[in-house]
Amino acid sequence: MVKTRNGGFGGYEGYIVFNNGSPEFKIVKGNNWGAGDYGNAGGGNLQNGGPNLTLPSGGAGVTGLYRIRANTTDMTWSFDKINTWGIIGSSTANSWNSSTPMTFDPATGNWSITTNLTVGEMKFRANDAWSIDFGDNAPADGKPEYGGANIAVTQAGNYTITLNIGRGGNYSYKLRRN
């Protein structure tokens, strides 16, 4: 997790894969335990030290990719389970009607798809919903912003599209025409 200012959020954020059905964790204040940590104060709140943070229990349904956020100024934290990332827009097969799902590689933190695009626009969105979406504000630089501007597709063709969220706050995407 790293400190970020993206889409109006100013705090710490990271996308983390949990392979345990009952994960427990803390947010460390530095790069070692000696700097202290943040734990659970209940109700989405943090406290210095404190019990481990947890996700809702439920076995295999808990495992997977999560966006974890922490605001150490107002001492709050939140999580969102990410089941899918997809592309959506006038340049995609489903237009603005539904996302075309991408494939996740947990080793790299990349989501990717190879598909045909037409001239138009697109965005990335999680869980086939608009609560978490990426665009790219002008000038387009391959670094997605939450709720950012639509990404222009200026040439029709077959593309390999990659969204990298594996490094907290240092997200990137590529549209490569094949």
N, C-alpha and C positions, 0 to 999 in steps of 0.2 A: 504494500500500500504506500502511496506517496501523496503529498499535498498537491492539490490541483484546484484550478479555477476553470470549470468547464460547464457551460450551460446554466450558469447561475449558482452552481454549487461551489462552495469554498470550504474544503476540508480534505480529509484523507480518503482515498478510494483505491480499490483494487478488485480485479476479478480473480477468484480463487476457486480451485476444484477441491471439493471435499469428497474423499473416498470412504469415509466412516459414516455409518448410519446415525450416530449420536455424537457429532463433533463438538469439542470444547476447545476454546482458544482465547487468547488475550491479544490486545494490541500493544505492542512494545513501543515505548517512547523514543527509542533510538535504535541502534543496530545491535544492542545487547541488553540483557535483563538488568544490568546495573543502572540503566537510565530510568527504570521504573516502567510501569505498565498501566493500562486502562482495563478495568473489568466491568462486570455487569452490576448496575445499580437498579435494574428492573425497569419495565415499561419503556424500553428503548433508550434508557439513560446509561451513561458511563460514570464510573467513579475511579479515582486513583486506587490502584491495587484492586481489591474486590474480587468476587467470585469470577470464574470463567464465563465467557460469553458462550451462548449455545444457540443452535438452530432448533426449530421444532422437531421433536423426535418422531420417528416413524419408519425406521429401517431404511430399506433401499430407496424409498421415496425422497429421502433427505439428500442422498448422495448426488453429486453433480456440481455444476458451475454456479457460483453466486457472485453478484456484485455486492461487496461490503463497503459501506461508507461510515465514516466517523467524523463528527465535528467536535473537536476538542475545545472549542470556545464555548459552545452551549452544552457540551458534554452529552451529546446524543450519538446514537449509531443506528444503522438500518441495514437490511439485507434484502436482496431480490434474487430469487432463483431464476436462472436463465436456462430455459429449455431449448430455445432455438434462437438463432439470428437468421435473418433473411434479408433479401433485397426486395424493394417495392418501388414502383414508379411507372411513368408512361413508357419508359424504355424496356421494361421487363415483360415477361410472358403474361403475367396476371394483371398488368397495369397497376392502378391504385387500388384494386379490389382485394388482394391478399398477397402476403409475402411469398416469395420463392425461397424455400429453405436452403441454408448453407450447411456444410459439413464441418464439424468441430474436430480439431486435432489437439488433445489435451497436452501433448508433449511440447507443443510450440505456443499454444494459446491462440492459434489462428483458426478462423472460420473461412471456408473457401467454397467456391462454386465455379464451374465452367458452364457457360450458357450463352445463348444468343441474345443480343440487345439490339434495339432499334434506336434511332436518333430520338432523344428526349431527355428525361431526367430520372434520377433514382435516389433512394436513401437506404440506409440500413436500419432495421428495427428488430427488437427482441420480442420473442414470444407472440409474434403476429399481432402486436398491439402498439399503440402510440405512446405508452408511458415511458419507454426507453427507446429513443431513436437517435441515429447519427446522420448528420449532413456535413457539409463543409462550407463554411462562410468564406466570402471573397477576401482576398484572392485564394482560390482553391489550392491547397498545399499538401493534400494527402493525409492531413491530420484531422480526424473527424471531431466535430463538436456536437454535444447533445442538443437536439432540436435545431441544428444548423440548417443552412440553405440546401436546397436540392442540388445534387451532383449532376452536372451536365454530361450527357453522352453525345458526342458530336459526330461519331461515325458508327454506322450499323456494322455488326459483325459478331463473331464468336469471341467471347472474353473469358479470361480467368480472373476472378475477382477475389481478393483476399482482404479480410478484416483482421488486424492483429490487435488483440486486447490483452496479450500476455505480459506486458510490462506496465504496471500501474501508472496511469496518467500520461504515458508515452504511447498513445494509441496511433495506429496508422492504417491506411488502406491503400490498395492498388487495384486499378482496372487495367489489365494488360490484354490488348487485342491480339488474338492468336493468328 
